[in-house]
Amino acid sequence: MTHYPVGYEKPATAPWAEIGDQLLLLRALCELDSDQRRLSEDDVANARGTGALIDLFLAHTARFADPEDPWADEYYRQARLGFDSLGDEWTVAWLDMELADLALERRRYADVEPLLAKAARAAGRIGTAGDGWDHELLAMLHRIHADLAWQQGDLAEAGARYGRAVADAYWFQGIPHRADLYTQSFYAEMARRTGTRLAELAGPGNDGDLFVAGLEAALPRTVPGAGARPPDAGTGDPEQLLPAGPLLSDLGSDSSPFMIQWRRVQRGRAEPLGSLAPLLAGAGPDPRD
C-alpha cells in the first residue's frame, strides 16, 4: 500500500493492479472469508468492518484505473453491505458521496442527485443529533453538486455550490480541531477546484458574473483585507475572493493568526442544515420518514 497515491488526483497510471493484489492478500491473511461462526460477536463485527474497508479500497483500485470498470460497482456494493450491517451511517454516507462522484465521472447525471440526497440526509441526521457536523463530507457533497451544475451550464448554482464547498473546507480547519496538514491540504483542494473554474470563465466570450455572484454569497465573510487566494489556486484574480487558508506556521496551534481570524469569522457562520436544501431538492421523500 506504499504506492497508494495521496491527494484527490488519482492517476490511472498508478499501480492499481498491484495495490489490489496486496489488498486481496491482506484479506486472505486476515482470514476474512473463513467460517466466522466460531468467532465472538465483537470479533465478527471487527471482521465485517475490516472486510468492508478492504472492499472500499478495492473499489478504488478498480475505479481509479478505469471509472467504467464494473468491479468498482461490485466492490462498492460489498463495502456498503458490510457497513450497513454494522449500522455505520457515517461511512455509508461517505460511500454514497463517492458513488455520486463516480456517477458524475461516468456522466450518468440522473444518478448523481439521488446519491447526493441520501448522503446529505445522513449528514443532516448525524449533525442535528449532536454528533457534530462533518464539514469535510459537506464540502465534498457541495463540490460534486457544483461540478454537476457546471457541466449542465447552471453558472449561478455552480458558483454557489463551489462557494459552499470552500466555506465548509474553511470551517473544517477548526472543527473538530485546529488546522493541520490534512485540513490545510483539503482547503487547498477546494480552493484550487474553484480557482480553476474562475480561470475558465476569465477567457474571452465568457460571462462569469452569475458564477461570481453565487460564489461570493456563499463564502465566509472575512474582515477587510484579510482574504487572500492561495497562490496555487490557478486564477491570479486580483479580487482575492477566497478567504486565506492557514500557513505552515499556523498549523497545530489554537492561538495562531489563522485560528484567531477563523474564530472572528465563525460568528457569521451559516447553519450547515440550511445549506443541505439544494442537495435534497427534487430527490423525493426520505424512505425513513
C-alpha positions, 0 to 999 in steps of 0.5 A: 500500500506504499504506492497508494497515491495521496491527494484527490488526483488519482492517476490511472497510471498508478499501480492499481493492479498491484495495490489490489493484489496486496489488498486481496492478500491482506484479506486472505491473511486476515482470514476474512472469508473463513467460517466466522461462526466460531468467532465472538460477536465483537470479533465478527463485527471487527471482521465485517468492518475490516472486510468492508474497508478492504472492499472500499479500497478495492473499489478504488483500485478498480475505479481509479484505473478505469471509472467504467470498470464494473468491479468498482460497482461490485466492490462498492456494493460489498463495502456498503453491505458490510457497513450497513450491517454494522449500522455505520451511517457515517461511512455509508454516507461517505460511500454514497458521496463517492458513488455520486462522484463516480456517477458524475465521472461516468456522466450518468447525471440522473444518478448523481442527485439521488446519491447526493440526497441520501448522503446529505440526509445522513449528514443532516441526521448525524449533525442535528443529533449532536454528533457534530457536523462533518464539514469535510463530507459537506464540502465534498457533497457541495463540490460534486453538486457544483461540478454537476451544475457546471457541466449542465451550464447552471453558472449561478448554482455552480458558483454557489455550490463551489462557494459552499464547498470552500466555506465548509473546507474553511470551517473544517480547519477548526472543527473538530480541531485546529488546522493541520496538514490534512485540513490545510491540504483539503482547503487547498483542494477546494480552493484550487477546484474553484480557482480553476473554474474562475480561470475558465470563465476569465477567457474571452466570450465568457460571462462569469458574473452569475458564477461570481455572484453565487460564489461570493454569497456563499463564502465566509465573510472575512474582515477587510483585507484579510482574504487572500487566494492561495497562490496555487489556486490557478486564477491570479484574480486580483479580487482575492475572493477566497478567504486565506487558508492557514500557513505552515506556521499556523498549523497545530496551534489554537492561538495562531493568526489563522485560528484567531481570524477563523474564530472572528469569522465563525460568528457569521457562520451559516447553519450547515442544515440550511445549506443541505436544501439544494442537495435534497431538492427534487430527490423525493421523500426520505424512505425513513420518514 
